[in-house]
């Protein structure tokens, strides 16, 4: 049971990172090559993330998360009541 739970958590994390790669690409209008360059991965590797056949791990996953934070649009500042 514990082994199954660990597997489920790992798969959920992998799926989330694959979706994040696609989200970054869409929001920032980046190419596979742009994502590869930003994360230090090969173009074929970033393409696999975007196709859902592989998921970023380790340092590349961290770089993808950082890239996501950079390209995510900032919320509009609250309107001042002047």
matplotlib code that plots the C-alpha trace (Angstrom):
import matplotlib.pyplot as plt

x = [0.0, 2.8, 4.6, 1.4, 1.0, 4.5, 4.0, 0.8, 2.5, 5.4, 3.1, 1.1, 4.2, 5.5, 2.1, 2.1, 5.6, 4.7, 1.6, 3.8, 6.1, 3.1, 1.7, 5.0, 5.2, 1.7, 1.8, 5.2, 4.8, 8.1, 9.4, 10.7, 14.2, 13.5, 12.4, 15.4, 17.8, 16.3, 16.3, 19.6, 17.8, 18.1, 15.4, 14.2, 13.9, 11.8, 9.7, 9.1, 8.0, 5.5, 4.3, 3.8, 6.2, 8.8, 8.9, 11.6, 13.5, 16.2, 17.9, 15.9, 12.6, 13.8, 14.7, 11.3, 9.6, 11.8, 11.0, 7.3, 7.6, 9.3, 6.7, 3.6, 1.7, 1.7, -1.7, -3.0, -2.3, -5.3, -7.0, -6.3, -9.2, -7.9]
y = [0.0, 2.4, 1.6, 2.4, 5.7, 6.8, 5.8, 7.8, 10.9, 10.6, 10.2, 13.3, 15.3, 14.2, 15.0, 18.5, 19.3, 18.1, 20.4, 23.2, 22.9, 23.2, 26.1, 28.0, 27.4, 28.8, 31.8, 33.0, 31.9, 30.0, 27.3, 23.9, 25.3, 28.3, 26.0, 23.7, 26.6, 28.0, 24.7, 23.3, 20.4, 19.1, 20.2, 16.6, 16.4, 19.6, 18.3, 15.1, 17.1, 19.0, 15.8, 14.2, 11.3, 12.4, 14.7, 17.1, 16.0, 17.3, 20.6, 20.9, 20.6, 23.4, 25.5, 24.9, 26.0, 29.2, 29.8, 29.5, 32.1, 34.5, 34.2, 34.0, 37.3, 39.4, 40.3, 43.7, 46.0, 47.0, 50.2, 53.2, 55.0, 58.5]
z = [0.0, 0.9, -2.3, -4.3, -2.5, -3.3, -6.9, -7.1, -5.6, -8.0, -11.0, -9.9, -9.6, -13.0, -14.7, -13.0, -14.4, -17.9, -17.8, -16.5, -19.5, -21.8, -19.8, -20.0, -23.7, -24.2, -21.9, -23.1, -26.7, -26.4, -28.8, -27.8, -28.4, -26.1, -23.3, -23.9, -23.7, -20.6, -18.7, -20.1, -21.7, -25.3, -27.7, -28.0, -24.2, -24.0, -26.9, -24.9, -21.9, -24.1, -25.7, -22.3, -22.9, -20.4, -17.4, -16.2, -13.1, -10.9, -11.9, -15.1, -13.2, -10.9, -13.9, -15.5, -12.2, -12.2, -15.9, -15.1, -12.3, -14.8, -17.6, -15.4, -15.9, -12.8, -11.4, -12.0, -9.0, -7.0, -8.2, -6.0, -4.5, -5.1]

ax = plt.figure().add_subplot(projection="3d")
ax.plot(x, y, z, "-o")
ax.set_aspect("equal")
plt.show()
